[in-house]
Amino acid sequence: MNTEVKPAERLNLVQEYYFSRKLREVAEMNAAGKNVISLGIGSPDNMPSKEAIQTLCDNAWKEDAHGYMPTVGIPQLREAMADFYKRWYGVELDPKSEIQPLIGSKEGILHVTLAFVNPGEQVLVPNPGYPTYTSLSKLLGAEVVYYNLKEDDDWQPDFEQLEKMDTSKVKLMWTNYPHMPSGGPARMETYEKLVDFARRKNLVIVNDNPYSFILNKKPLSILSVPGAKECCIEFNSMSKSHNMPGWRTAMLSTNADFIKYILKVKSNIDSGTFKPMQLAAAEAFHNTDEWHDEYNYNVYRRRRDYAEKIMDAMHCTYSKNQVGMFLWGKIPAGYADVEELTEKVLHEANVFITPGFIFGSNGARYVRISLCAKDEKLAEALERVKKLQGLKEN
């Protein structure tokens, strides 16, 4: 190894992603015969619709299916995305100019930040919130400014606090409703206040919206607020709502000018998505109401019941009004920190749950349980946790 070659200084600003490190430890435990039940990451374990899979298979056999694709995506996919927004959110989007397909929302965070934020400028990031909002912002030279989300406010922004902040250098504000990790619901009142805030402060709201269907009968979009497209960008993903995390298919929607800025970045980074996968995604966007009822509500409702019982067994408190594919709970006061509980559960019960500190300081006394496990796995995890000795109570 050439020890004189040093990595870029930007690597000092971030650490390896928590789940990358922890799942390596879980794999080592499994290799040693521990049979760990992972309730950590939010990777849906059910299948996409049969129609989507069949469309992928049928088109993969076509001779013209394997070339490079345009970065803007094929018309069939953009039209399906526009139909999806009209059907579920009541939002009209021009498929030619107001939609950009993505290879997953994570890359969208990269592209949007590159398109709007100069080094040294600021981005507002929720605390707690998705760690990638912070890590990618830092890697790209932006200054991260956190805004607080608290349980007492149902994890909605504190607009009085936001109004007192100096936002003169802020270019983007990241929001995520329904909220991950807390399960705080999307509210039209919150969306309306965010749009008003963005207009007055001359900044861009980026609402990350992949959880709007999970355990939620009334999905909402910030773009349904009049004038929102002028100052807002919304991400949506097929990973959660369509059981397609490995397909890396997502979208962003906003005004035509913002799309042009983002496309200028994206077209210099990738060469489009495999055509059969785009066609299959377009088919999946037309999944029936019955499909969504079963896979986005009924399945997760059963699993949520198990997760609540696991929280009860750990003597954690939680809101019954949470939506999304996780359950977020506050740990008993007797623990010095959250890892005292999560490490005990991992190494004594062989059940992996996520400590909330990875989402920010406001998550330091919380744990998160993923609902992306079969009923029998959740039932087994419950039995293991119930047998633990020495769990503390409030």
C-alpha positions in Angstrom: 0.0 0.0 0.0 1.3 3.5 -0.9 1.0 5.2 2.5 2.0 8.6 1.0 -1.3 8.8 -0.9 -3.9 10.5 1.3 -7.6 10.6 0.8 -9.4 13.9 0.1 -9.9 16.1 3.2 -13.7 16.0 2.7 -13.6 12.4 4.1 -12.8 13.9 7.5 -16.3 15.5 7.5 -18.2 12.2 7.4 -18.1 8.7 8.8 -19.0 5.4 7.2 -22.8 5.0 7.1 -24.0 3.6 10.4 -25.9 0.7 8.8 -22.9 -0.2 6.7 -20.8 -0.7 9.8 -23.5 -2.3 12.0 -24.8 -4.7 9.4 -21.2 -6.0 9.0 -21.3 -6.7 12.7 -24.6 -8.5 12.4 -23.2 -10.6 9.5 -20.3 -11.6 11.7 -22.8 -12.6 14.4 -24.8 -14.7 12.0 -21.6 -16.4 10.7 -21.0 -17.4 14.3 -24.5 -19.0 14.4 -26.3 -16.2 16.4 -29.3 -16.0 14.0 -29.8 -12.3 14.4 -33.3 -10.9 13.5 -32.7 -7.6 11.9 -35.3 -4.9 12.5 -32.9 -2.1 11.6 -33.0 -1.1 8.0 -36.2 -0.1 6.0 -35.9 -2.4 3.1 -39.3 -3.8 2.0 -39.3 -7.6 1.9 -42.4 -8.2 -0.2 -42.5 -8.5 -3.9 -43.4 -5.8 -6.5 -46.6 -6.4 -8.4 -46.6 -9.4 -10.8 -47.4 -7.1 -13.6 -44.2 -5.0 -13.0 -42.0 -8.1 -12.9 -43.6 -9.6 -16.0 -43.1 -6.3 -17.9 -39.4 -6.3 -16.9 -39.0 -9.9 -18.1 -40.8 -9.5 -21.3 -38.9 -6.3 -22.3 -35.5 -7.7 -21.3 -35.7 -10.1 -24.2 -36.0 -7.4 -26.8 -33.0 -6.6 -28.9 -33.5 -2.8 -28.7 -33.7 -2.8 -24.8 -30.1 -2.8 -23.8 -28.6 0.5 -25.0 -28.0 3.7 -23.2 -31.1 5.6 -22.2 -31.7 9.3 -22.1 -31.1 10.9 -18.7 -34.6 12.4 -18.8 -36.2 9.0 -18.8 -38.5 7.5 -21.4 -41.9 9.2 -22.1 -43.8 6.2 -20.8 -42.2 6.5 -17.4 -42.7 10.2 -17.1 -46.3 10.0 -18.1 -46.9 7.2 -15.6 -45.4 9.4 -12.9 -47.6 12.3 -13.8 -50.7 10.0 -13.8 -49.6 8.7 -10.3 -49.4 12.3 -8.9 -52.8 13.2 -10.4 -54.4 10.0 -9.1 -53.1 9.9 -5.6 -52.3 13.6 -4.7 -54.5 15.6 -7.1 -51.4 17.3 -8.4 -51.1 18.2 -12.1 -47.6 17.8 -13.5 -46.3 18.2 -17.0 -44.6 14.9 -17.8 -42.3 16.6 -20.3 -41.0 19.4 -18.1 -41.9 19.0 -14.4 -40.7 15.5 -13.7 -37.2 14.0 -13.5 -36.8 10.2 -13.0 -34.0 9.3 -10.5 -31.8 6.3 -9.8 -33.2 6.4 -6.2 -33.8 9.4 -4.0 -30.3 9.3 -2.5 -28.8 10.4 -5.8 -31.5 13.1 -6.0 -30.1 14.6 -2.8 -26.7 14.8 -4.5 -28.0 16.3 -7.7 -30.2 18.9 -6.1 -27.4 20.0 -3.7 -25.0 20.3 -6.6 -27.5 22.3 -8.6 -28.4 24.8 -6.0 -25.8 25.1 -3.2 -22.4 26.7 -3.5 -19.6 25.7 -1.1 -20.0 27.7 2.1 -23.7 28.3 1.6 -26.2 26.8 4.1 -28.8 24.0 4.1 -31.4 23.5 6.8 -31.6 19.9 7.9 -34.2 18.4 10.4 -33.0 17.0 13.7 -33.8 14.2 13.9 -33.7 13.4 10.2 -32.3 11.2 7.4 -28.5 11.1 7.9 -27.8 11.5 4.1 -29.1 15.1 4.2 -26.2 15.9 6.5 -23.4 13.7 5.0 -23.9 14.7 1.4 -24.2 18.4 2.2 -20.9 18.2 4.1 -19.2 16.3 1.3 -20.3 19.0 -1.1 -19.0 21.9 1.0 -22.3 23.2 2.3 -22.7 24.3 5.9 -25.4 22.3 7.7 -27.7 24.2 10.0 -30.1 22.0 12.0 -33.7 22.9 12.9 -35.4 21.1 15.7 -38.2 18.6 15.6 -39.7 17.6 18.9 -42.1 14.9 20.1 -44.2 17.6 21.9 -44.9 19.2 18.4 -45.7 15.8 16.8 -42.3 16.2 15.0 -43.5 19.2 13.0 -41.2 22.2 12.4 -41.2 24.9 15.0 -41.9 27.9 12.8 -41.4 30.4 15.6 -37.9 29.1 16.0 -37.3 29.1 12.2 -38.4 32.7 11.9 -35.8 33.8 14.4 -33.0 32.1 12.5 -30.7 34.0 10.1 -31.5 32.4 6.8 -29.7 34.8 4.6 -27.2 32.1 3.5 -29.7 29.3 3.3 -30.4 27.8 -0.2 -32.2 24.6 0.7 -34.4 23.3 3.5 -34.8 19.6 3.7 -38.1 18.3 4.9 -39.5 14.7 5.1 -43.2 14.1 5.7 -44.4 11.6 6.7 -41.3 11.9 8.8 -38.6 9.4 9.2 -37.6 8.2 11.8 -40.4 9.5 14.0 -43.5 8.6 11.9 -44.8 12.2 12.3 -47.6 12.6 9.8 -47.8 14.9 6.8 -50.1 17.8 7.4 -51.5 20.4 4.9 -51.1 23.1 7.6 -47.3 22.3 7.8 -47.0 22.2 4.0 -48.7 25.6 3.6 -46.4 27.1 6.3 -43.4 25.7 4.5 -44.4 27.1 1.2 -45.0 30.5 2.7 -41.6 30.4 4.6 -39.8 29.5 1.4 -41.3 32.3 -0.6 -40.6 34.9 2.1 -37.0 33.7 2.8 -36.1 33.1 -0.9 -35.1 29.5 -0.4 -36.0 26.1 -1.8 -38.0 23.5 0.2 -37.1 19.9 -0.8 -39.7 17.5 0.6 -38.7 13.9 0.6 -42.0 11.9 0.4 -41.3 8.1 0.1 -43.5 7.1 3.0 -46.9 8.7 2.2 -48.6 5.3 1.5 -47.4 3.2 4.4 -50.1 2.9 7.1 -51.7 6.0 5.7 -55.0 6.1 3.8 -54.7 9.7 2.7 -51.3 10.5 1.1 -50.4 14.1 0.7 -48.0 16.1 -1.4 -46.5 19.5 -0.7 -47.1 20.3 -4.4 -50.8 20.4 -3.8 -50.3 23.8 -2.0 -51.0 26.6 -4.6 -47.7 28.0 -5.8 -45.6 25.3 -4.3 -43.9 24.3 -7.6 -42.4 27.8 -7.7 -40.2 27.2 -4.6 -40.5 23.5 -3.8 -39.0 20.2 -5.0 -40.6 16.9 -4.0 -38.9 13.5 -4.1 -40.9 10.3 -4.4 -39.7 6.8 -4.5 -40.9 3.3 -5.6 -38.7 1.7 -2.9 -41.2 1.8 -0.1 -44.6 2.2 -1.7 -44.1 -0.3 -4.5 -41.7 -2.9 -2.8 -38.9 -2.0 -5.2 -35.9 -0.8 -3.1 -33.3 -2.7 -5.2 -34.7 -1.3 -8.5 -33.4 2.2 -7.6 -36.3 4.0 -9.2 -37.5 7.3 -8.0 -38.5 10.8 -9.2 -38.5 14.4 -8.4 -41.1 17.0 -9.4 -40.9 20.7 -9.5 -41.1 23.7 -12.0 -39.5 23.4 -15.4 -36.6 25.8 -14.6 -35.5 23.8 -11.5 -35.7 20.6 -13.6 -33.3 22.1 -16.1 -30.8 23.0 -13.4 -30.9 19.5 -12.0 -30.7 17.8 -15.4 -27.6 19.7 -16.2 -25.9 18.0 -13.2 -27.5 14.6 -13.6 -26.7 14.3 -17.3 -23.0 14.7 -16.5 -23.1 11.9 -13.9 -25.2 9.0 -15.2 -26.4 7.5 -18.5 -30.0 6.7 -17.8 -31.8 3.7 -16.4 -32.2 0.3 -18.1 -35.2 0.6 -20.4 -37.0 -2.6 -19.3 -36.8 -1.4 -15.7 -38.3 2.0 -16.7 -41.2 0.2 -18.5 -41.7 -2.1 -15.5 -41.7 0.9 -13.1 -44.3 2.6 -15.4 -46.5 -0.5 -15.0 -46.0 -0.5 -11.2 -47.2 3.1 -11.0 -50.6 1.8 -12.1 -50.9 -0.8 -9.3 -54.5 -1.2 -8.2 -56.1 0.3 -5.1 -56.4 -3.3 -3.8 -52.7 -3.8 -4.2 -51.9 -0.7 -2.2 -54.4 -1.6 0.5 -52.8 -5.0 1.0 -49.1 -4.2 0.7 -49.0 -0.7 2.1 -51.6 -1.0 4.8 -52.8 -4.5 5.8 -49.3 -6.1 5.9 -47.8 -3.2 7.8 -50.7 -3.0 10.2 -50.2 -6.6 11.3 -46.5 -6.0 11.7 -47.0 -2.8 13.6 -48.9 -4.7 16.2 -45.9 -6.9 16.8 -43.6 -3.8 16.9 -45.7 -2.1 19.5 -45.5 -5.2 21.7 -41.7 -5.2 21.3 -41.7 -1.6 22.4 -43.9 -2.5 25.4 -41.6 -5.3 26.3 -38.7 -2.9 26.4 -40.8 -0.4 28.4 -40.5 2.2 25.7 -43.2 4.8 25.1 -44.5 5.7 21.6 -47.3 7.4 19.7 -50.1 5.3 18.2 -50.6 7.9 15.5 -47.3 7.2 13.7 -47.3 6.4 10.0 -44.6 4.9 7.8 -42.7 1.6 7.9 -41.0 2.1 11.3 -42.1 2.4 14.9 -40.2 5.1 17.0 -40.2 4.9 20.7 -38.6 6.7 23.7 -36.4 4.6 26.0 -36.9 4.5 29.8 -35.1 7.2 31.8 -33.0 4.6 33.6 -30.7 4.0 30.7 -27.5 6.1 30.5 -27.9 6.3 26.7 -29.8 4.5 23.9 -27.0 2.1 23.0 -27.2 0.6 26.5 -30.5 -0.7 25.5 -29.9 -1.5 21.8 -26.6 -3.3 22.4 -28.3 -5.4 25.2 -31.1 -6.3 22.8 -28.6 -7.2 20.0 -26.1 -9.2 22.0 -28.4 -10.9 24.5 -31.6 -11.4 22.4 -29.9 -11.4 19.0 -32.4 -8.7 17.7 -31.0 -5.7 15.9 -33.0 -2.4 16.4 -31.7 1.1 15.5 -30.6 3.6 18.1 -32.1 7.0 17.4 -28.9 9.0 17.9 -27.8 8.2 14.3 -30.6 10.6 13.2 -29.5 13.5 15.3 -29.2 14.7 18.8 -33.0 14.9 19.2 -33.1 11.2 18.6 -30.6 10.3 21.3 -33.3 8.8 23.7 -35.2 6.9 21.1 -35.1 3.6 19.2 -36.5 2.7 15.8 -38.0 -0.7 14.8 -38.3 -1.5 11.1 -41.5 -3.2 10.0 -39.7 -4.8 7.0 -39.7 -8.3 8.4 -42.1 -11.2 8.1 -44.8 -11.7 10.8 -43.0 -14.8 12.1 -39.7 -13.0 12.4 -41.4 -10.2 14.4 -43.2 -12.7 16.6 -39.8 -14.5 17.3 -38.2 -11.1 18.0 -40.9 -10.3 20.5 -40.4 -13.6 22.3 -36.7 -13.1 22.5 -37.1 -9.6 23.9 -39.7 -10.7 26.4 -37.2 -13.2 27.9 -34.5 -10.6 28.4 -33.5 -10.0 32.0 -32.6 -6.7 33.5 -34.6 -4.4 31.1 -35.2 -1.1 32.9 -38.5 0.7 33.4 -39.4 4.3 33.7 
